[in-house]
Amino acid sequence: MNRKLFGTDGIRGTANTDPMTAETALRVGMAAGGHFIQGGHRHRVVIGKDTRLSGYMLEPALTSGFVSVGMDVILVGPMPTPAIAMLVRSLRANLGVMLSASHNPYHDNGIKFFGPDGYKLSDEVEGAIEARMNNGVGMHRANPDRLGRARRLDDVVGRYTEHVKRTFPRGSQLDGLKVVVDCANGAAYKVAPEVLWELGAEVVPIGVDPDGFNINRGCGSTDTDYMRAQVMAHGADIGLALDGDADRLIVCDENGALIDGDQIMALIAAHWAEAGQLAGGGVVATVMSNLGFEKYLNAKGIRLLRTQVGDRYVVEEMRKGGYNLGGEQSGHIVLGDYGTTGDGLVAALQVLAVLVADGGWASKVCCRFDPYPQQLSNVRVSGGRSLEDARVKKAIQDGEARLAGTGRLLIRPSGTEPVVRVMAEGEDEALIASIVGNVAEAITQAESGAM
């Protein structure tokens, strides 16, 4: 079905501006509730959020929408996205909703859905919900005696903490490790330091003072400078940076050097393969993952399967092929044995488990391959039609010819922002910088109508 409202990760936009308004939240709650209500029994939805100010606007609007069609609502407040996926199954709910714009600044927000199995909704289901919104949702209103109820779940932090801790090897402890954890002033600001402390680590928490405006600001997985500085200032063994909804992870070693999602997946894949735990003999990643990562896996007899960008597409391929490890270079790590979506905290515990077992420095344990030089440019666009411009097509063709099979050139419109992402990688860093610059300039000229 055709989707205009939903992108690659739910609905997203600037808060209190169409489509991210209270009105849209009300209507999408009614439409999603109407789609998932089947039969006369009571139905329930779990709603979580991160720490953005606009959550106070969207949460009650969504609640009203669900209640109006006869669905009971369980409110859990600020919690990581993967906690919502876990709670949907634990509470036997029919639907889960997370209010978050992930790594975006506070003025954005989003609505992500999880089905009763804890997985993100398919394109087809999102299309069906959008069609209900377009066709009018008034017909789905419940009779007065069938209206839903709303309640808050008080012990949600403890439930998720225990779930996460169970993914860490039994008999292992983090005693003796000093860990800096950056919670991005986001959804994991309570639970992440608690989990690490309970497992025995000496924890240096940062990004744990949300005020509604500071989520992802100068902190988190997309702005790691402060986390890296704190690792070195405290003499920590490792740094962990989550994003606003804690479904992605970026690591730094004891020297402050960054370890991205590709390196994290390489570490876990090698460890699991040696332990006979890697299902399917492969890893699922996206077109953005580094060629160096692919060569590292191939040398160990592990296949790399690539999907379009978006962790839900990674998950779909994992489920189809029976793989239990996948993710994105940006830090979404999906561990199918432990969850249904990216979980930054669970991924962090897998990294720490390898570090504890090896007993070495993070700089030695976590850096598994030398990445190919890779450059990414985000070019702002108004609609993406500039990719059909003859100048852009020629710049892309010229770039591919210059690479001559020694690297990759990838052009793709973002599913969450009004930008076209231009990425190239190869052995010659100067060459890929030139190619990315030429393609980005052509797109900018096409957007502006320059001759």
Rosetta blueprint (number, residue, H / E / L):
1 M L
2 N L
3 R L
4 K L
5 L L
6 F L
7 G E
8 T L
9 D L
10 G E
11 I E
12 R E
13 G E
14 T E
15 A L
16 N L
17 T E
18 D L
19 P L
20 M E
21 T L
22 A H
23 E H
24 T H
25 A H
26 L H
27 R H
28 V H
29 G H
30 M H
31 A H
32 A H
33 G H
34 G H
35 H H
36 F H
37 I L
38 Q L
39 G L
40 G L
41 H L
42 R L
43 H E
44 R E
45 V E
46 V E
47 I E
48 G E
49 K E
50 D L
51 T L
52 R L
53 L L
54 S L
55 G H
56 Y H
57 M H
58 L H
59 E H
60 P H
61 A H
62 L H
63 T H
64 S H
65 G H
66 F H
67 V H
68 S H
69 V L
70 G L
71 M E
72 D E
73 V E
74 I E
75 L E
76 V E
77 G E
78 P E
79 M L
80 P L
81 T H
82 P H
83 A H
84 I H
85 A H
86 M H
87 L H
88 V H
89 R H
90 S H
91 L L
92 R L
93 A L
94 N L
95 L E
96 G E
97 V E
98 M E
99 L E
100 S L
101 A L
102 S L
103 H L
104 N L
105 P L
106 Y L
107 H L
108 D E
109 N E
110 G E
111 I E
112 K E
113 F E
114 F E
115 G L
116 P L
117 D L
118 G L
119 Y L
120 K E
121 L L
122 S L
123 D H
124 E H
125 V H
126 E H
127 G H
128 A H
129 I H
130 E H
131 A H
132 R H
133 M H
134 N H
135 N H
136 G L
137 V L
138 G H
139 M H
140 H H
141 R L
142 A L
143 N L
144 P H
145 D H
146 R H
147 L L
148 G L
149 R L
150 A E
151 R E
152 R E
153 L L
154 D L
155 D L
156 V H
157 V H
158 G H
159 R H
160 Y H
161 T H
162 E H
163 H H
164 V H
165 K H
166 R L
167 T L
168 F L
169 P L
170 R L
171 G L
172 S L
173 Q L
174 L L
175 D L
176 G L
177 L L
178 K E
179 V E
180 V E
181 V E
182 D E
183 C L
184 A L
185 N L
186 G L
187 A L
188 A L
189 Y L
190 K L
191 V H
192 A H
193 P H
194 E H
195 V H
196 L H
197 W H
198 E H
199 L L
200 G L
201 A L
202 E E
203 V E
204 V E
205 P E
206 I E
207 G L
208 V L
209 D L
210 P L
211 D L
212 G L
213 F L
214 N L
215 I L
216 N L
217 R L
218 G L
219 C L
220 G L
221 S L
222 T L
223 D L
224 T L
225 D H
226 Y H
227 M H
228 R H
229 A H
230 Q H
231 V H
232 M H
233 A H
234 H H
235 G L
236 A L
237 D L
238 I E
239 G E
240 L E
241 A E
242 L E
243 D L
244 G L
245 D L
246 A L
247 D L
248 R L
249 L E
250 I E
251 V E
252 C E
253 D L
254 E L
255 N L
256 G L
257 A L
258 L E
259 I E
260 D L
261 G H
262 D H
263 Q H
264 I H
265 M H
266 A H
267 L H
268 I H
269 A H
270 A H
271 H H
272 W H
273 A H
274 E H
275 A L
276 G L
277 Q L
278 L L
279 A H
280 G H
281 G H
282 G E
283 V E
284 V E
285 A E
286 T E
287 V L
288 M L
289 S L
290 N L
291 L H
292 G H
293 F H
294 E H
295 K H
296 Y H
297 L H
298 N H
299 A H
300 K L
301 G L
302 I L
303 R E
304 L E
305 L E
306 R E
307 T E
308 Q L
309 V L
310 G L
311 D H
312 R H
313 Y H
314 V H
315 V H
316 E H
317 E H
318 M H
319 R H
320 K H
321 G H
322 G L
323 Y L
324 N L
325 L E
326 G E
327 G E
328 E L
329 Q L
330 S L
331 G L
332 H L
333 I E
334 V E
335 L E
336 G L
337 D L
338 Y L
339 G L
340 T L
341 T L
342 G L
343 D L
344 G H
345 L H
346 V H
347 A H
348 A H
349 L H
350 Q H
351 V H
352 L H
353 A H
354 V H
355 L H
356 V H
357 A H
358 D H
359 G L
360 G L
361 W L
362 A H
363 S H
364 K H
365 V H
366 C L
367 C L
368 R L
369 F L
370 D L
371 P L
372 Y L
373 P L
374 Q E
375 Q E
376 L E
377 S E
378 N E
379 V E
380 R E
381 V L
382 S L
383 G L
384 G L
385 R H
386 S H
387 L H
388 E H
389 D L
390 A H
391 R H
392 V H
393 K H
394 K H
395 A H
396 I H
397 Q H
398 D H
399 G H
400 E H
401 A H
402 R H
403 L H
404 A L
405 G L
406 T L
407 G E
408 R E
409 L E
410 L E
411 I E
412 R E
413 P E
414 S L
415 G L
416 T L
417 E L
418 P L
419 V E
420 V E
421 R E
422 V E
423 M E
424 A E
425 E E
426 G E
427 E L
428 D L
429 E H
430 A H
431 L H
432 I H
433 A H
434 S H
435 I H
436 V H
437 G H
438 N H
439 V H
440 A H
441 E H
442 A H
443 I H
444 T H
445 Q H
446 A H
447 E H
448 S H
449 G L
450 A L
451 M L
